[in-house]
């Protein structure tokens, strides 16, 4: 292999328990030691858990967003999406939803009827990615991808990378992000050692879903967000046991962030405008 300088671990941020009803939920971002990892704003880790038959399913009925993007990884189970821009889908295990809220959208993320009836395992990651001021009022957009639509690349060290957005090894993911975000999930068998390139100046997002790994030679914990330094050519990961990770990188935005619930803008006045626009029905509607 060519010379490789791995980015070093600066800190590990635990995903703190914050259940939503009967939905097991952990959140590493934002957390006590980290407000954001520009442009990455928020990560919820739902599950893993097993729902019984005749359950109530996910609690995320119609709600608005403006000013950012949501990326949802369905690791286990299934997820039904509907929004005020007339997008509908049911995405199953291994699939991804990428939604650009942009100027404003109302959407619902609930369990499909068969999951409500039958129950089963469920594990979902949802990541919020900020948009720069010039793109915050973009037209809302949604893409739902099943597992078979996401390229799986076999890496040199024996791991597998599911490429959602960006380029790796001459392959491109199916999502063309507005801001050139690279986003993937990694599955590493025990003993895998991977060197993943990251262009200079980009912010790395690395979350350990489960399993035992080291990053740049430092043991890191499952269900932790790993904050990395800016120096180095990429990330070096070794798995001591079977592991899954969320791995991405993006250009920092470097703008003020004002957030209020489901809205992420650059100023308090823009937040107030978002609330007024939503209350006036400008985001469109979605039946309960």
Buried (B, 14 or more C-beta within 10 A) or exposed (E): EEEEEBBBBEEBBBBEEEEEEEBBBBBBBBBEEBEBBBBBBBBBBBBBBEBEEEBEBBEBEBBBBBBBBBBBBBBBBBBBBBBBBEBEBBBBBBBBBBBBBBBBBBBBBBBBEEBBEEBBEBBBBBBBBBBBBEBBBBEBBBBBBBBEBBBBBEBEBBBBBBBBBBEBEEEEBBBEBBBBBBBBBBBBBEEBBBBBEBEEEBBBBBBBBBBBBBBBEEEBEBBBBBBBEBEBBBBBBBBBEBBBBBBBBBBBBEBEBBBEEBBBBBEEEBBBBBBEBBEEEEBBEBEE
